[in-house]
């Protein structure tokens, strides 16, 4: 996996929002939330919705991880 959503999870924790609340807040399906938890790719539309809703930049919700680096 080359991206991590740890910054998003920290943002949610800081704002006292549960991961599952994203479904209701932004109209995401359960598969989108599962992709965050698994570190899978999501569309730029999803990233845009997150950035717009929380007033942040993409680097505030995801981080790039080099292959083979943990």
mmCIF file of the N, C-alpha and C atoms, coordinates in Angstrom:
data_MODEL
# 
_entry.id   MODEL 
# 
loop_
_atom_site.group_PDB 
_atom_site.id 
_atom_site.type_symbol 
_atom_site.label_atom_id 
_atom_site.label_alt_id 
_atom_site.label_comp_id 
_atom_site.label_asym_id 
_atom_site.label_entity_id 
_atom_site.label_seq_id 
_atom_site.pdbx_PDB_ins_code 
_atom_site.Cartn_x 
_atom_site.Cartn_y 
_atom_site.Cartn_z 
_atom_site.occupancy 
_atom_site.B_iso_or_equiv 
_atom_site.pdbx_formal_charge 
_atom_site.auth_seq_id 
_atom_site.auth_comp_id 
_atom_site.auth_asym_id 
_atom_site.auth_atom_id 
_atom_site.pdbx_PDB_model_num 
ATOM 1   N N  . UNK A 1 1  ? 0.853   -1.181 0.000  1.00 0.00 ? 1  UNK A N  1 
ATOM 2   C CA . UNK A 1 1  ? 0.000   0.000  0.000  1.00 0.00 ? 1  UNK A CA 1 
ATOM 3   C C  . UNK A 1 1  ? 0.890   1.232  0.000  1.00 0.00 ? 1  UNK A C  1 
ATOM 4   N N  . UNK A 1 2  ? 0.505   2.222  -0.756 1.00 0.00 ? 2  UNK A N  1 
ATOM 5   C CA . UNK A 1 2  ? 1.361   3.390  -0.865 1.00 0.00 ? 2  UNK A CA 1 
ATOM 6   C C  . UNK A 1 2  ? 0.799   4.631  -0.176 1.00 0.00 ? 2  UNK A C  1 
ATOM 7   N N  . UNK A 1 3  ? -0.410  4.553  0.322  1.00 0.00 ? 3  UNK A N  1 
ATOM 8   C CA . UNK A 1 3  ? -0.984  5.684  1.042  1.00 0.00 ? 3  UNK A CA 1 
ATOM 9   C C  . UNK A 1 3  ? -1.528  5.225  2.390  1.00 0.00 ? 3  UNK A C  1 
ATOM 10  N N  . UNK A 1 4  ? -1.474  6.130  3.341  1.00 0.00 ? 4  UNK A N  1 
ATOM 11  C CA . UNK A 1 4  ? -2.010  5.866  4.670  1.00 0.00 ? 4  UNK A CA 1 
ATOM 12  C C  . UNK A 1 4  ? -2.998  6.980  5.012  1.00 0.00 ? 4  UNK A C  1 
ATOM 13  N N  . UNK A 1 5  ? -4.081  6.615  5.654  1.00 0.00 ? 5  UNK A N  1 
ATOM 14  C CA . UNK A 1 5  ? -5.087  7.586  6.077  1.00 0.00 ? 5  UNK A CA 1 
ATOM 15  C C  . UNK A 1 5  ? -4.981  7.898  7.565  1.00 0.00 ? 5  UNK A C  1 
ATOM 16  N N  . UNK A 1 6  ? -3.827  7.632  8.159  1.00 0.00 ? 6  UNK A N  1 
ATOM 17  C CA . UNK A 1 6  ? -3.626  7.943  9.573  1.00 0.00 ? 6  UNK A CA 1 
ATOM 18  C C  . UNK A 1 6  ? -3.906  9.414  9.893  1.00 0.00 ? 6  UNK A C  1 
ATOM 19  N N  . UNK A 1 7  ? -3.489  10.358 9.029  1.00 0.00 ? 7  UNK A N  1 
ATOM 20  C CA . UNK A 1 7  ? -3.824  11.760 9.328  1.00 0.00 ? 7  UNK A CA 1 
ATOM 21  C C  . UNK A 1 7  ? -5.334  12.007 9.387  1.00 0.00 ? 7  UNK A C  1 
ATOM 22  N N  . UNK A 1 8  ? -6.093  11.316 8.537  1.00 0.00 ? 8  UNK A N  1 
ATOM 23  C CA . UNK A 1 8  ? -7.556  11.448 8.575  1.00 0.00 ? 8  UNK A CA 1 
ATOM 24  C C  . UNK A 1 8  ? -8.090  10.920 9.898  1.00 0.00 ? 8  UNK A C  1 
ATOM 25  N N  . UNK A 1 9  ? -7.600  9.760  10.323 1.00 0.00 ? 9  UNK A N  1 
ATOM 26  C CA . UNK A 1 9  ? -8.070  9.187  11.574 1.00 0.00 ? 9  UNK A CA 1 
ATOM 27  C C  . UNK A 1 9  ? -7.727  10.080 12.757 1.00 0.00 ? 9  UNK A C  1 
ATOM 28  N N  . UNK A 1 10 ? -6.570  10.719 12.718 1.00 0.00 ? 10 UNK A N  1 
ATOM 29  C CA . UNK A 1 10 ? -6.194  11.654 13.785 1.00 0.00 ? 10 UNK A CA 1 
ATOM 30  C C  . UNK A 1 10 ? -7.121  12.870 13.769 1.00 0.00 ? 10 UNK A C  1 
ATOM 31  N N  . UNK A 1 11 ? -7.419  13.378 12.568 1.00 0.00 ? 11 UNK A N  1 
ATOM 32  C CA . UNK A 1 11 ? -8.338  14.507 12.426 1.00 0.00 ? 11 UNK A CA 1 
ATOM 33  C C  . UNK A 1 11 ? -9.706  14.157 12.999 1.00 0.00 ? 11 UNK A C  1 
ATOM 34  N N  . UNK A 1 12 ? -10.187 12.976 12.686 1.00 0.00 ? 12 UNK A N  1 
ATOM 35  C CA . UNK A 1 12 ? -11.482 12.542 13.213 1.00 0.00 ? 12 UNK A CA 1 
ATOM 36  C C  . UNK A 1 12 ? -11.452 12.442 14.728 1.00 0.00 ? 12 UNK A C  1 
ATOM 37  N N  . UNK A 1 13 ? -10.376 11.903 15.267 1.00 0.00 ? 13 UNK A N  1 
ATOM 38  C CA . UNK A 1 13 ? -10.231 11.783 16.713 1.00 0.00 ? 13 UNK A CA 1 
ATOM 39  C C  . UNK A 1 13 ? -10.204 13.166 17.371 1.00 0.00 ? 13 UNK A C  1 
ATOM 40  N N  . UNK A 1 14 ? -9.438  14.084 16.779 1.00 0.00 ? 14 UNK A N  1 
ATOM 41  C CA . UNK A 1 14 ? -9.344  15.445 17.318 1.00 0.00 ? 14 UNK A CA 1 
ATOM 42  C C  . UNK A 1 14 ? -10.687 16.162 17.319 1.00 0.00 ? 14 UNK A C  1 
ATOM 43  N N  . UNK A 1 15 ? -11.525 15.839 16.334 1.00 0.00 ? 15 UNK A N  1 
ATOM 44  C CA . UNK A 1 15 ? -12.835 16.498 16.212 1.00 0.00 ? 15 UNK A CA 1 
ATOM 45  C C  . UNK A 1 15 ? -13.973 15.662 16.786 1.00 0.00 ? 15 UNK A C  1 
ATOM 46  N N  . UNK A 1 16 ? -13.608 14.568 17.460 1.00 0.00 ? 16 UNK A N  1 
ATOM 47  C CA . UNK A 1 16 ? -14.581 13.692 18.109 1.00 0.00 ? 16 UNK A CA 1 
ATOM 48  C C  . UNK A 1 16 ? -15.643 13.179 17.129 1.00 0.00 ? 16 UNK A C  1 
ATOM 49  N N  . UNK A 1 17 ? -15.166 12.697 15.975 1.00 0.00 ? 17 UNK A N  1 
ATOM 50  C CA . UNK A 1 17 ? -16.037 12.141 14.944 1.00 0.00 ? 17 UNK A CA 1 
ATOM 51  C C  . UNK A 1 17 ? -15.648 10.683 14.746 1.00 0.00 ? 17 UNK A C  1 
ATOM 52  N N  . UNK A 1 18 ? -16.636 9.811  14.736 1.00 0.00 ? 18 UNK A N  1 
ATOM 53  C CA . UNK A 1 18 ? -16.382 8.393  14.510 1.00 0.00 ? 18 UNK A CA 1 
ATOM 54  C C  . UNK A 1 18 ? -16.214 8.134  13.019 1.00 0.00 ? 18 UNK A C  1 
ATOM 55  N N  . UNK A 1 19 ? -15.424 7.105  12.696 1.00 0.00 ? 19 UNK A N  1 
ATOM 56  C CA . UNK A 1 19 ? -15.208 6.758  11.290 1.00 0.00 ? 19 UNK A CA 1 
ATOM 57  C C  . UNK A 1 19 ? -16.518 6.491  10.578 1.00 0.00 ? 19 UNK A C  1 
ATOM 58  N N  . UNK A 1 20 ? -17.407 5.814  11.251 1.00 0.00 ? 20 UNK A N  1 
ATOM 59  C CA . UNK A 1 20 ? -18.687 5.488  10.618 1.00 0.00 ? 20 UNK A CA 1 
ATOM 60  C C  . UNK A 1 20 ? -19.564 6.722  10.411 1.00 0.00 ? 20 UNK A C  1 
ATOM 61  N N  . UNK A 1 21 ? -19.303 7.799  11.165 1.00 0.00 ? 21 UNK A N  1 
ATOM 62  C CA . UNK A 1 21 ? -20.061 9.038  10.979 1.00 0.00 ? 21 UNK A CA 1 
ATOM 63  C C  . UNK A 1 21 ? -19.787 9.673  9.621  1.00 0.00 ? 21 UNK A C  1 
ATOM 64  N N  . UNK A 1 22 ? -18.653 9.326  9.010  1.00 0.00 ? 22 UNK A N  1 
ATOM 65  C CA . UNK A 1 22 ? -18.343 9.875  7.689  1.00 0.00 ? 22 UNK A CA 1 
ATOM 66  C C  . UNK A 1 22 ? -19.410 9.494  6.666  1.00 0.00 ? 22 UNK A C  1 
ATOM 67  N N  . UNK A 1 23 ? -19.975 8.311  6.832  1.00 0.00 ? 23 UNK A N  1 
ATOM 68  C CA . UNK A 1 23 ? -21.025 7.879  5.905  1.00 0.00 ? 23 UNK A CA 1 
ATOM 69  C C  . UNK A 1 23 ? -22.182 8.871  5.917  1.00 0.00 ? 23 UNK A C  1 
ATOM 70  N N  . UNK A 1 24 ? -22.592 9.259  7.096  1.00 0.00 ? 24 UNK A N  1 
ATOM 71  C CA . UNK A 1 24 ? -23.728 10.164 7.218  1.00 0.00 ? 24 UNK A CA 1 
ATOM 72  C C  . UNK A 1 24 ? -23.338 11.610 6.887  1.00 0.00 ? 24 UNK A C  1 
ATOM 73  N N  . UNK A 1 25 ? -22.193 12.057 7.383  1.00 0.00 ? 25 UNK A N  1 
ATOM 74  C CA . UNK A 1 25 ? -21.769 13.441 7.167  1.00 0.00 ? 25 UNK A CA 1 
ATOM 75  C C  . UNK A 1 25 ? -21.561 13.781 5.695  1.00 0.00 ? 25 UNK A C  1 
ATOM 76  N N  . UNK A 1 26 ? -20.912 12.864 4.973  1.00 0.00 ? 26 UNK A N  1 
ATOM 77  C CA . UNK A 1 26 ? -20.515 13.172 3.599  1.00 0.00 ? 26 UNK A CA 1 
ATOM 78  C C  . UNK A 1 26 ? -21.169 12.284 2.551  1.00 0.00 ? 26 UNK A C  1 
ATOM 79  N N  . UNK A 1 27 ? -22.065 11.419 2.973  1.00 0.00 ? 27 UNK A N  1 
ATOM 80  C CA . UNK A 1 27 ? -22.775 10.570 2.023  1.00 0.00 ? 27 UNK A CA 1 
ATOM 81  C C  . UNK A 1 27 ? -21.928 9.456  1.437  1.00 0.00 ? 27 UNK A C  1 
ATOM 82  N N  . UNK A 1 28 ? -20.920 8.994  2.178  1.00 0.00 ? 28 UNK A N  1 
ATOM 83  C CA . UNK A 1 28 ? -20.077 7.899  1.718  1.00 0.00 ? 28 UNK A CA 1 
ATOM 84  C C  . UNK A 1 28 ? -20.777 6.573  1.970  1.00 0.00 ? 28 UNK A C  1 
ATOM 85  N N  . UNK A 1 29 ? -20.506 5.622  1.105  1.00 0.00 ? 29 UNK A N  1 
ATOM 86  C CA . UNK A 1 29 ? -21.002 4.277  1.311  1.00 0.00 ? 29 UNK A CA 1 
ATOM 87  C C  . UNK A 1 29 ? -20.088 3.527  2.260  1.00 0.00 ? 29 UNK A C  1 
ATOM 88  N N  . UNK A 1 30 ? -20.539 2.391  2.754  1.00 0.00 ? 30 UNK A N  1 
ATOM 89  C CA . UNK A 1 30 ? -19.710 1.614  3.675  1.00 0.00 ? 30 UNK A CA 1 
ATOM 90  C C  . UNK A 1 30 ? -18.401 1.141  3.036  1.00 0.00 ? 30 UNK A C  1 
ATOM 91  N N  . UNK A 1 31 ? -18.409 0.928  1.730  1.00 0.00 ? 31 UNK A N  1 
ATOM 92  C CA . UNK A 1 31 ? -17.182 0.464  1.078  1.00 0.00 ? 31 UNK A CA 1 
ATOM 93  C C  . UNK A 1 31 ? -16.104 1.548  1.069  1.00 0.00 ? 31 UNK A C  1 
ATOM 94  N N  . UNK A 1 32 ? -16.504 2.807  1.011  1.00 0.00 ? 32 UNK A N  1 
ATOM 95  C CA . UNK A 1 32 ? -15.524 3.900  1.037  1.00 0.00 ? 32 UNK A CA 1 
ATOM 96  C C  . UNK A 1 32 ? -14.841 3.973  2.392  1.00 0.00 ? 32 UNK A C  1 
ATOM 97  N N  . UNK A 1 33 ? -15.611 3.875  3.454  1.00 0.00 ? 33 UNK A N  1 
ATOM 98  C CA . UNK A 1 33 ? -15.038 3.899  4.803  1.00 0.00 ? 33 UNK A CA 1 
ATOM 99  C C  . UNK A 1 33 ? -14.121 2.690  4.992  1.00 0.00 ? 33 UNK A C  1 
ATOM 100 N N  . UNK A 1 34 ? -14.519 1.540  4.462  1.00 0.00 ? 34 UNK A N  1 
ATOM 101 C CA . UNK A 1 34 ? -13.687 0.340  4.555  1.00 0.00 ? 34 UNK A CA 1 
ATOM 102 C C  . UNK A 1 34 ? -12.366 0.541  3.815  1.00 0.00 ? 34 UNK A C  1 
ATOM 103 N N  . UNK A 1 35 ? -12.392 1.260  2.709  1.00 0.00 ? 35 UNK A N  1 
ATOM 104 C CA . UNK A 1 35 ? -11.159 1.536  1.967  1.00 0.00 ? 35 UNK A CA 1 
ATOM 105 C C  . UNK A 1 35 ? -10.192 2.371  2.798  1.00 0.00 ? 35 UNK A C  1 
ATOM 106 N N  . UNK A 1 36 ? -10.704 3.326  3.554  1.00 0.00 ? 36 UNK A N  1 
ATOM 107 C CA . UNK A 1 36 ? -9.830  4.106  4.447  1.00 0.00 ? 36 UNK A CA 1 
ATOM 108 C C  . UNK A 1 36 ? -9.161  3.175  5.449  1.00 0.00 ? 36 UNK A C  1 
ATOM 109 N N  . UNK A 1 37 ? -9.950  2.303  6.040  1.00 0.00 ? 37 UNK A N  1 
ATOM 110 C CA . UNK A 1 37 ? -9.435  1.416  7.079  1.00 0.00 ? 37 UNK A CA 1 
ATOM 111 C C  . UNK A 1 37 ? -8.411  0.425  6.534  1.00 0.00 ? 37 UNK A C  1 
ATOM 112 N N  . UNK A 1 38 ? -8.570  0.039  5.263  1.00 0.00 ? 38 UNK A N  1 
ATOM 113 C CA . UNK A 1 38 ? -7.646  -0.908 4.637  1.00 0.00 ? 38 UNK A CA 1 
ATOM 114 C C  . UNK A 1 38 ? -6.484  -0.214 3.923  1.00 0.00 ? 38 UNK A C  1 
ATOM 115 N N  . UNK A 1 39 ? -6.520  1.120  3.861  1.00 0.00 ? 39 UNK A N  1 
ATOM 116 C CA . UNK A 1 39 ? -5.467  1.857  3.170  1.00 0.00 ? 39 UNK A CA 1 
ATOM 117 C C  . UNK A 1 39 ? -5.537  1.719  1.664  1.00 0.00 ? 39 UNK A C  1 
ATOM 118 N N  . UNK A 1 40 ? -6.731  1.496  1.141  1.00 0.00 ? 40 UNK A N  1 
ATOM 119 C CA . UNK A 1 40 ? -6.913  1.341  -0.294 1.00 0.00 ? 40 UNK A CA 1 
ATOM 120 C C  . UNK A 1 40 ? -7.154  2.686  -0.967 1.00 0.00 ? 40 UNK A C  1 
ATOM 121 N N  . UNK A 1 41 ? -7.032  2.697  -2.282 1.00 0.00 ? 41 UNK A N  1 
ATOM 122 C CA . UNK A 1 41 ? -7.233  3.931  -3.048 1.00 0.00 ? 41 UNK A CA 1 
ATOM 123 C C  . UNK A 1 41 ? -8.698  4.355  -3.043 1.00 0.00 ? 41 UNK A C  1 
ATOM 124 N N  . UNK A 1 42 ? -8.910  5.650  -2.975 1.00 0.00 ? 42 UNK A N  1 
ATOM 125 C CA . UNK A 1 42 ? -10.230 6.241  -3.139 1.00 0.00 ? 42 UNK A CA 1 
ATOM 126 C C  . UNK A 1 42 ? -10.124 7.300  -4.230 1.00 0.00 ? 42 UNK A C  1 
ATOM 127 N N  . UNK A 1 43 ? -11.255 7.702  -4.767 1.00 0.00 ? 43 UNK A N  1 
ATOM 128 C CA . UNK A 1 43 ? -11.246 8.672  -5.858 1.00 0.00 ? 43 UNK A CA 1 
ATOM 129 C C  . UNK A 1 43 ? -10.880 10.070 -5.357 1.00 0.00 ? 43 UNK A C  1 
ATOM 130 N N  . UNK A 1 44 ? -10.466 10.897 -6.279 1.00 0.00 ? 44 UNK A N  1 
ATOM 131 C CA . UNK A 1 44 ? -10.182 12.293 -5.925 1.00 0.00 ? 44 UNK A CA 1 
ATOM 132 C C  . UNK A 1 44 ? -11.444 13.029 -5.510 1.00 0.00 ? 44 UNK A C  1 
ATOM 133 N N  . UNK A 1 45 ? -12.605 12.584 -5.990 1.00 0.00 ? 45 UNK A N  1 
ATOM 134 C CA . UNK A 1 45 ? -13.864 13.190 -5.538 1.00 0.00 ? 45 UNK A CA 1 
ATOM 135 C C  . UNK A 1 45 ? -14.056 12.985 -4.038 1.00 0.00 ? 45 UNK A C  1 
ATOM 136 N N  . UNK A 1 46 ? -13.680 11.822 -3.543 1.00 0.00 ? 46 UNK A N  1 
ATOM 137 C CA . UNK A 1 46 ? -13.776 11.535 -2.105 1.00 0.00 ? 46 UNK A CA 1 
ATOM 138 C C  . UNK A 1 46 ? -12.801 12.420 -1.332 1.00 0.00 ? 46 UNK A C  1 
ATOM 139 N N  . UNK A 1 47 ? -11.573 12.529 -1.831 1.00 0.00 ? 47 UNK A N  1 
ATOM 140 C CA . UNK A 1 47 ? -10.576 13.389 -1.195 1.00 0.00 ? 47 UNK A CA 1 
ATOM 141 C C  . UNK A 1 47 ? -11.067 14.837 -1.185 1.00 0.00 ? 47 UNK A C  1 
ATOM 142 N N  . UNK A 1 48 ? -11.660 15.269 -2.298 1.00 0.00 ? 48 UNK A N  1 
ATOM 143 C CA . UNK A 1 48 ? -12.192 16.636 -2.391 1.00 0.00 ? 48 UNK A CA 1 
ATOM 144 C C  . UNK A 1 48 ? -13.302 16.869 -1.375 1.00 0.00 ? 48 UNK A C  1 
ATOM 145 N N  . UNK A 1 49 ? -14.207 15.914 -1.221 1.00 0.00 ? 49 UNK A N  1 
ATOM 146 C CA . UNK A 1 49 ? -15.291 16.055 -0.236 1.00 0.00 ? 49 UNK A CA 1 
ATOM 147 C C  . UNK A 1 49 ? -14.736 16.189 1.178  1.00 0.00 ? 49 UNK A C  1 
ATOM 148 N N  . UNK A 1 50 ? -13.729 15.359 1.500  1.00 0.00 ? 50 UNK A N  1 
ATOM 149 C CA . UNK A 1 50 ? -13.118 15.428 2.825  1.00 0.00 ? 50 UNK A CA 1 
ATOM 150 C C  . UNK A 1 50 ? -12.457 16.776 3.062  1.00 0.00 ? 50 UNK A C  1 
ATOM 151 N N  . UNK A 1 51 ? -11.665 17.229 2.083  1.00 0.00 ? 51 UNK A N  1 
ATOM 152 C CA . UNK A 1 51 ? -10.952 18.506 2.223  1.00 0.00 ? 51 UNK A CA 1 
ATOM 153 C C  . UNK A 1 51 ? -11.923 19.675 2.356  1.00 0.00 ? 51 UNK A C  1 
ATOM 154 N N  . UNK A 1 52 ? -12.968 19.652 1.554  1.00 0.00 ? 52 UNK A N  1 
ATOM 155 C CA . UNK A 1 52 ? -13.957 20.733 1.596  1.00 0.00 ? 52 UNK A CA 1 
ATOM 156 C C  . UNK A 1 52 ? -14.704 20.747 2.926  1.00 0.00 ? 52 UNK A C  1 
ATOM 157 N N  . UNK A 1 53 ? -15.145 19.584 3.368  1.00 0.00 ? 53 UNK A N  1 
ATOM 158 C CA . UNK A 1 53 ? -15.911 19.497 4.619  1.00 0.00 ? 53 UNK A CA 1 
ATOM 159 C C  . UNK A 1 53 ? -15.083 19.930 5.830  1.00 0.00 ? 53 UNK A C  1 
ATOM 160 N N  . UNK A 1 54 ? -13.842 19.461 5.899  1.00 0.00 ? 54 UNK A N  1 
ATOM 161 C CA . UNK A 1 54 ? -13.013 19.749 7.063  1.00 0.00 ? 54 UNK A CA 1 
ATOM 162 C C  . UNK A 1 54 ? -12.152 21.001 6.909  1.00 0.00 ? 54 UNK A C  1 
ATOM 163 N N  . UNK A 1 55 ? -12.131 21.606 5.719  1.00 0.00 ? 55 UNK A N  1 
ATOM 164 C CA . UNK A 1 55 ? -11.337 22.811 5.500  1.00 0.00 ? 55 UNK A CA 1 
ATOM 165 C C  . UNK A 1 55 ? -9.841  22.560 5.598  1.00 0.00 ? 55 UNK A C  1 
ATOM 166 N N  . UNK A 1 56 ? -9.392  21.440 5.005  1.00 0.00 ? 56 UNK A N  1 
ATOM 167 C CA . UNK A 1 56 ? -7.989  21.048 5.083  1.00 0.00 ? 56 UNK A CA 1 
ATOM 168 C C  . UNK A 1 56 ? -7.436  20.778 3.686  1.00 0.00 ? 56 UNK A C  1 
ATOM 169 N N  . UNK A 1 57 ? -6.145  20.515 3.628  1.00 0.00 ? 57 UNK A N  1 
ATOM 170 C CA . UNK A 1 57 ? -5.467  20.139 2.393  1.00 0.00 ? 57 UNK A CA 1 
ATOM 171 C C  . UNK A 1 57 ? -5.315  18.615 2.361  1.00 0.00 ? 57 UNK A C  1 
ATOM 172 N N  . UNK A 1 58 ? -5.098  18.029 1.169  1.00 0.00 ? 58 UNK A N  1 
ATOM 173 C CA . UNK A 1 58 ? -4.971  16.573 1.078  1.00 0.00 ? 58 UNK A CA 1 
ATOM 174 C C  . UNK A 1 58 ? -3.919  15.978 2.020  1.00 0.00 ? 58 UNK A C  1 
ATOM 175 N N  . UNK A 1 59 ? -2.807  16.675 2.223  1.00 0.00 ? 59 UNK A N  1 
ATOM 176 C CA . UNK A 1 59 ? -1.778  16.133 3.119  1.00 0.00 ? 59 UNK A CA 1 
ATOM 177 C C  . UNK A 1 59 ? -2.237  16.102 4.578  1.00 0.00 ? 59 UNK A C  1 
ATOM 178 N N  . UNK A 1 60 ? -3.362  16.732 4.890  1.00 0.00 ? 60 UNK A N  1 
ATOM 179 C CA . UNK A 1 60 ? -3.916  16.674 6.237  1.00 0.00 ? 60 UNK A CA 1 
ATOM 180 C C  . UNK A 1 60 ? -4.789  15.429 6.449  1.00 0.00 ? 60 UNK A C  1 
ATOM 181 N N  . UNK A 1 61 ? -5.072  14.688 5.350  1.00 0.00 ? 61 UNK A N  1 
ATOM 182 C CA . UNK A 1 61 ? -5.913  13.506 5.486  1.00 0.00 ? 61 UNK A CA 1 
ATOM 183 C C  . UNK A 1 61 ? -5.254  12.223 4.980  1.00 0.00 ? 61 UNK A C  1 
ATOM 184 N N  . UNK A 1 62 ? -4.169  12.356 4.234  1.00 0.00 ? 62 UNK A N  1 
ATOM 185 C CA . UNK A 1 62 ? -3.461  11.159 3.797  1.00 0.00 ? 62 UNK A CA 1 
ATOM 186 C C  . UNK A 1 62 ? -1.978  11.443 3.683  1.00 0.00 ? 62 UNK A C  1 
ATOM 187 N N  . UNK A 1 63 ? -1.206  10.355 3.720  1.00 0.00 ? 63 UNK A N  1 
ATOM 188 C CA . UNK A 1 63 ? 0.236   10.501 3.570  1.00 0.00 ? 63 UNK A CA 1 
ATOM 189 C C  . UNK A 1 63 ? 0.746   9.415  2.650  1.00 0.00 ? 63 UNK A C  1 
ATOM 190 N N  . UNK A 1 64 ? 1.766   9.744  1.892  1.00 0.00 ? 64 UNK A N  1 
ATOM 191 C CA . UNK A 1 64 ? 2.371   8.783  0.978  1.00 0.00 ? 64 UNK A CA 1 
ATOM 192 C C  . UNK A 1 64 ? 3.418   7.969  1.715  1.00 0.00 ? 64 UNK A C  1 
ATOM 193 N N  . UNK A 1 65 ? 3.373   6.670  1.497  1.00 0.00 ? 65 UNK A N  1 
ATOM 194 C CA . UNK A 1 65 ? 4.373   5.785  2.115  1.00 0.00 ? 65 UNK A CA 1 
ATOM 195 C C  . UNK A 1 65 ? 5.149   5.120  1.000  1.00 0.00 ? 65 UNK A C  1 
ATOM 196 N N  . UNK A 1 66 ? 6.456   5.178  1.095  1.00 0.00 ? 66 UNK A N  1 
ATOM 197 C CA . UNK A 1 66 ? 7.303   4.513  0.095  1.00 0.00 ? 66 UNK A CA 1 
ATOM 198 C C  . UNK A 1 66 ? 7.108   3.014  0.198  1.00 0.00 ? 66 UNK A C  1 
ATOM 199 N N  . UNK A 1 67 ? 7.175   2.351  -0.934 1.00 0.00 ? 67 UNK A N  1 
ATOM 200 C CA . UNK A 1 67 ? 7.064   0.886  -0.962 1.00 0.00 ? 67 UNK A CA 1 
ATOM 201 C C  . UNK A 1 67 ? 8.212   0.281  -0.152 1.00 0.00 ? 67 UNK A C  1 
ATOM 202 N N  . UNK A 1 68 ? 7.920   -0.678 0.672  1.00 0.00 ? 68 UNK A N  1 
ATOM 203 C CA . UNK A 1 68 ? 8.926   -1.348 1.472  1.00 0.00 ? 68 UNK A CA 1 
ATOM 204 C C  . UNK A 1 68 ? 9.297   -0.624 2.750  1.00 0.00 ? 68 UNK A C  1 
ATOM 205 N N  . UNK A 1 69 ? 8.791   0.579  2.957  1.00 0.00 ? 69 UNK A N  1 
ATOM 206 C CA . UNK A 1 69 ? 9.075   1.343  4.188  1.00 0.00 ? 69 UNK A CA 1 
ATOM 207 C C  . UNK A 1 69 ? 7.906   1.189  5.136  1.00 0.00 ? 69 UNK A C  1 
ATOM 208 N N  . UNK A 1 70 ? 8.187   0.916  6.390  1.00 0.00 ? 70 UNK A N  1 
ATOM 209 C CA . UNK A 1 70 ? 7.109   0.809  7.394  1.00 0.00 ? 70 UNK A CA 1 
ATOM 210 C C  . UNK A 1 70 ? 7.267   1.819  8.466  1.00 0.00 ? 70 UNK A C  1 
# 
